Amino acid sequence: MAAMSPSERRLQKELMSLMKEPPPGVTVDGDQASQNLTLWTVHMEGVPGTLYEGEKFVLQFKFTNKYPFDSPEVTFIGNNIPVHPHVYSNGHICLSILTDDWSPALSVQSVCLSIVSMLKTTAGQFVLC
């Protein structure tokens, strides 16, 4: 078996961390991610007490071989894409940590927490992209 690249080692470590200690309402399809470390499916539940309470969303994380120096591409997929000022109808997410404010110190877990936080915040609290 070929040795893992630094990117693959980091993704493997993050996958194990996300499976063991996921943020509330977040689960990762560990079997699928283990088969292809560059493409993850993450399930997210709407936070109680918000507009999205009771909703179930699916996120797709795509990683390049330059991860963690390049941010993952994160989109909502499937039939239930949240209606939100920072989410386009095609599922693309406008979140600064996914572009200009990305840092290799961030992780999939921190991205998930940021998306949960974004969905908890009302539209008036955001500056649109």
Phi and psi restraints in degrees (value plus and minus 20) as a CYANA .aco file:
   2 ALA   PHI     -90.2   -50.2
   2 ALA   PSI     128.1   168.1
   3 ALA   PHI     -86.5   -46.5
   3 ALA   PSI     128.1   168.1
   4 MET   PHI     -96.1   -56.1
   4 MET   PSI     124.3   164.3
   5 SER   PHI     -94.6   -54.6
   5 SER   PSI     144.0   184.0
   6 PRO   PHI     -76.5   -36.5
   6 PRO   PSI     -58.0   -18.0
   7 SER   PHI     -83.1   -43.1
   7 SER   PSI     -65.1   -25.1
   8 GLU   PHI     -85.9   -45.9
   8 GLU   PSI     -58.3   -18.3
   9 ARG   PHI     -82.6   -42.6
   9 ARG   PSI     -63.3   -23.3
  10 ARG   PHI     -83.8   -43.8
  10 ARG   PSI     -65.0   -25.0
  11 LEU   PHI     -83.7   -43.7
  11 LEU   PSI     -60.4   -20.4
  12 GLN   PHI     -81.6   -41.6
  12 GLN   PSI     -63.7   -23.7
  13 LYS   PHI     -83.6   -43.6
  13 LYS   PSI     -64.1   -24.1
  14 GLU   PHI     -86.5   -46.5
  14 GLU   PSI     -57.6   -17.6
  15 LEU   PHI     -81.9   -41.9
  15 LEU   PSI     -66.6   -26.6
  16 MET   PHI     -81.6   -41.6
  16 MET   PSI     -61.9   -21.9
  17 SER   PHI     -83.5   -43.5
  17 SER   PSI     -64.0   -24.0
  18 LEU   PHI     -87.0   -47.0
  18 LEU   PSI     -55.2   -15.2
  19 MET   PHI     -91.5   -51.5
  19 MET   PSI     -57.3   -17.3
  20 LYS   PHI     -99.4   -59.4
  20 LYS   PSI     -59.3   -19.3
  21 GLU   PHI    -154.9  -114.9
  21 GLU   PSI      49.2    89.2
  22 PRO   PHI     -95.2   -55.2
  22 PRO   PSI     130.6   170.6
  23 PRO   PHI     -80.1   -40.1
  23 PRO   PSI     134.5   174.5
  24 PRO   PHI     -74.2   -34.2
  24 PRO   PSI     111.9   151.9
  25 GLY   PHI      59.2    99.2
  25 GLY   PSI     -11.2    28.8
  26 VAL   PHI    -139.7   -99.7
  26 VAL   PSI     112.8   152.8
  27 THR   PHI    -157.1  -117.1
  27 THR   PSI     130.0   170.0
  28 VAL   PHI    -135.4   -95.4
  28 VAL   PSI     123.1   163.1
  29 ASP   PHI     -97.9   -57.9
  29 ASP   PSI      67.8   107.8
  30 GLY   PHI     -82.6   -42.6
  30 GLY   PSI     -56.8   -16.8
  31 ASP   PHI     -83.3   -43.3
  31 ASP   PSI     -67.0   -27.0
  32 GLN   PHI     -84.3   -44.3
  32 GLN   PSI     -64.6   -24.6
  33 ALA   PHI     -85.1   -45.1
  33 ALA   PSI     -54.7   -14.7
  34 SER   PHI     -85.9   -45.9
  34 SER   PSI     -52.8   -12.8
  35 GLN   PHI     -93.4   -53.4
  35 GLN   PSI     -52.2   -12.2
  36 ASN   PHI    -163.4  -123.4
  36 ASN   PSI      76.2   116.2
  37 LEU   PHI     -85.1   -45.1
  37 LEU   PSI     -32.1     7.9
  38 THR   PHI    -114.5   -74.5
  38 THR   PSI     -20.6    19.4
  39 LEU   PHI    -162.2  -122.2
  39 LEU   PSI      91.1   131.1
  40 TRP   PHI    -136.9   -96.9
  40 TRP   PSI     127.7   167.7
  41 THR   PHI    -132.7   -92.7
  41 THR   PSI     103.7   143.7
  42 VAL   PHI    -139.6   -99.6
  42 VAL   PSI     110.7   150.7
  43 HIS   PHI    -120.6   -80.6
  43 HIS   PSI     117.6   157.6
  44 MET   PHI    -154.9  -114.9
  44 MET   PSI     112.5   152.5
  45 GLU   PHI    -116.6   -76.6
  45 GLU   PSI     124.3   164.3
  46 GLY   PHI     -84.4   -44.4
  46 GLY   PSI     121.0   161.0
  47 VAL   PHI     -93.1   -53.1
  47 VAL   PSI     112.2   152.2
  48 PRO   PHI     -75.0   -35.0
  48 PRO   PSI     122.2   162.2
  49 GLY   PHI      63.5   103.5
  49 GLY   PSI     -14.6    25.4
  50 THR   PHI    -136.6   -96.6
  50 THR   PSI     153.0   193.0
  51 LEU   PHI     -75.8   -35.8
  51 LEU   PSI     -47.3    -7.3
  52 TYR   PHI    -118.1   -78.1
  52 TYR   PSI     -11.0    29.0
  53 GLU   PHI     -74.9   -34.9
  53 GLU   PSI     113.2   153.2
  54 GLY   PHI      63.5   103.5
  54 GLY   PSI     -29.1    10.9
  55 GLU   PHI    -102.0   -62.0
  55 GLU   PSI     132.8   172.8
  56 LYS   PHI    -145.4  -105.4
  56 LYS   PSI     108.3   148.3
  57 PHE   PHI    -141.3  -101.3
  57 PHE   PSI     136.3   176.3
  58 VAL   PHI    -144.0  -104.0
  58 VAL   PSI     109.1   149.1
  59 LEU   PHI    -131.5   -91.5
  59 LEU   PSI     124.7   164.7
  60 GLN   PHI    -134.5   -94.5
  60 GLN   PSI     107.1   147.1
  61 PHE   PHI    -127.2   -87.2
  61 PHE   PSI     104.3   144.3
  62 LYS   PHI    -135.6   -95.6
  62 LYS   PSI     110.6   150.6
  63 PHE   PHI    -136.5   -96.5
  63 PHE   PSI     122.5   162.5
  64 THR   PHI    -114.0   -74.0
  64 THR   PSI     152.5   192.5
  65 ASN   PHI     -94.3   -54.3
  65 ASN   PSI     -20.3    19.7
  66 LYS   PHI    -116.3   -76.3
  66 LYS   PSI     -20.2    19.8
  67 TYR   PHI     -83.6   -43.6
  67 TYR   PSI     117.3   157.3
  68 PRO   PHI    -113.8   -73.8
  68 PRO   PSI     -11.2    28.8
  69 PHE   PHI     -96.1   -56.1
  69 PHE   PSI     -46.1    -6.1
  70 ASP   PHI    -126.8   -86.8
  70 ASP   PSI     122.5   162.5
  71 SER   PHI     -91.0   -51.0
  71 SER   PSI     135.0   175.0
  72 PRO   PHI     -92.6   -52.6
  72 PRO   PSI     136.8   176.8
  73 GLU   PHI    -111.0   -71.0
  73 GLU   PSI     100.3   140.3
  74 VAL   PHI    -141.2  -101.2
  74 VAL   PSI     105.5   145.5
  75 THR   PHI    -158.9  -118.9
  75 THR   PSI     130.1   170.1
  76 PHE   PHI     -97.6   -57.6
  76 PHE   PSI     117.3   157.3
  77 ILE   PHI    -147.8  -107.8
  77 ILE   PSI     147.3   187.3
  78 GLY   PHI      73.4   113.4
  78 GLY   PSI    -184.7  -144.7
  79 ASN   PHI    -105.5   -65.5
  79 ASN   PSI     -34.1     5.9
  80 ASN   PHI    -138.0   -98.0
  80 ASN   PSI      66.6   106.6
  81 ILE   PHI    -120.7   -80.7
  81 ILE   PSI     106.2   146.2
  82 PRO   PHI     -84.0   -44.0
  82 PRO   PSI     122.7   162.7
  83 VAL   PHI    -106.3   -66.3
  83 VAL   PSI      90.5   130.5
  84 HIS   PHI    -175.1  -135.1
  84 HIS   PSI     126.5   166.5
  85 PRO   PHI     -79.9   -39.9
  85 PRO   PSI     -41.2    -1.2
  86 HIS   PHI    -125.5   -85.5
  86 HIS   PSI      -8.4    31.6
  87 VAL   PHI    -145.0  -105.0
  87 VAL   PSI      99.3   139.3
  88 TYR   PHI     -96.2   -56.2
  88 TYR   PSI     140.1   180.1
  89 SER   PHI     -82.6   -42.6
  89 SER   PSI     -40.4    -0.4
  90 ASN   PHI    -107.3   -67.3
  90 ASN   PSI     -17.3    22.7
  91 GLY   PHI      75.9   115.9
  91 GLY   PSI     -28.6    11.4
  92 HIS   PHI     -88.6   -48.6
  92 HIS   PSI     123.3   163.3
  93 ILE   PHI    -130.8   -90.8
  93 ILE   PSI     109.8   149.8
  94 CYS   PHI    -118.3   -78.3
  94 CYS   PSI      76.5   116.5
  95 LEU   PHI    -161.6  -121.6
  95 LEU   PSI     104.1   144.1
  96 SER   PHI     -78.3   -38.3
  96 SER   PSI     -51.9   -11.9
  97 ILE   PHI     -90.6   -50.6
  97 ILE   PSI     -30.9     9.1
  98 LEU   PHI    -112.4   -72.4
  98 LEU   PSI     -22.5    17.5
  99 THR   PHI    -155.0  -115.0
  99 THR   PSI    -125.0   -85.0
 100 ASP   PHI     -81.8   -41.8
 100 ASP   PSI     -53.4   -13.4
 101 ASP   PHI    -117.3   -77.3
 101 ASP   PSI      -5.0    35.0
 102 TRP   PHI     -86.0   -46.0
 102 TRP   PSI     124.0   164.0
 103 SER   PHI    -159.5  -119.5
 103 SER   PSI     122.6   162.6
 104 PRO   PHI     -80.8   -40.8
 104 PRO   PSI     -35.1     4.9
 105 ALA   PHI     -94.4   -54.4
 105 ALA   PSI     -37.6     2.4
 106 LEU   PHI     -97.6   -57.6
 106 LEU   PSI     144.1   184.1
 107 SER   PHI    -159.6  -119.6
 107 SER   PSI     153.6   193.6
 108 VAL   PHI     -79.3   -39.3
 108 VAL   PSI     -60.7   -20.7
 109 GLN   PHI     -79.9   -39.9
 109 GLN   PSI     -65.0   -25.0
 110 SER   PHI     -88.7   -48.7
 110 SER   PSI     -53.2   -13.2
 111 VAL   PHI     -84.8   -44.8
 111 VAL   PSI     -64.6   -24.6
 112 CYS   PHI     -79.8   -39.8
 112 CYS   PSI     -64.5   -24.5
 113 LEU   PHI     -81.5   -41.5
 113 LEU   PSI     -58.7   -18.7
 114 SER   PHI     -86.4   -46.4
 114 SER   PSI     -58.7   -18.7
 115 ILE   PHI     -89.4   -49.4
 115 ILE   PSI     -61.9   -21.9
 116 VAL   PHI     -78.6   -38.6
 116 VAL   PSI     -66.1   -26.1
 117 SER   PHI     -81.7   -41.7
 117 SER   PSI     -63.2   -23.2
 118 MET   PHI     -78.4   -38.4
 118 MET   PSI     -62.5   -22.5
 119 LEU   PHI     -93.5   -53.5
 119 LEU   PSI     -39.4     0.6
 120 LYS   PHI    -102.1   -62.1
 120 LYS   PSI     -36.3     3.7
 121 THR   PHI    -113.5   -73.5
 121 THR   PSI     119.8   159.8
 122 THR   PHI     -95.6   -55.6
 122 THR   PSI     137.6   177.6
 123 ALA   PHI     -78.4   -38.4
 123 ALA   PSI     -53.1   -13.1
 124 GLY   PHI     -87.2   -47.2
 124 GLY   PSI     -34.7     5.3
 125 GLN   PHI    -111.4   -71.4
 125 GLN   PSI     -16.9    23.1
 126 PHE   PHI    -136.4   -96.4
 126 PHE   PSI     129.3   169.3
 127 VAL   PHI    -115.3   -75.3
 127 VAL   PSI     105.3   145.3
 128 LEU   PHI     -87.8   -47.8
 128 LEU   PSI     132.2   172.2
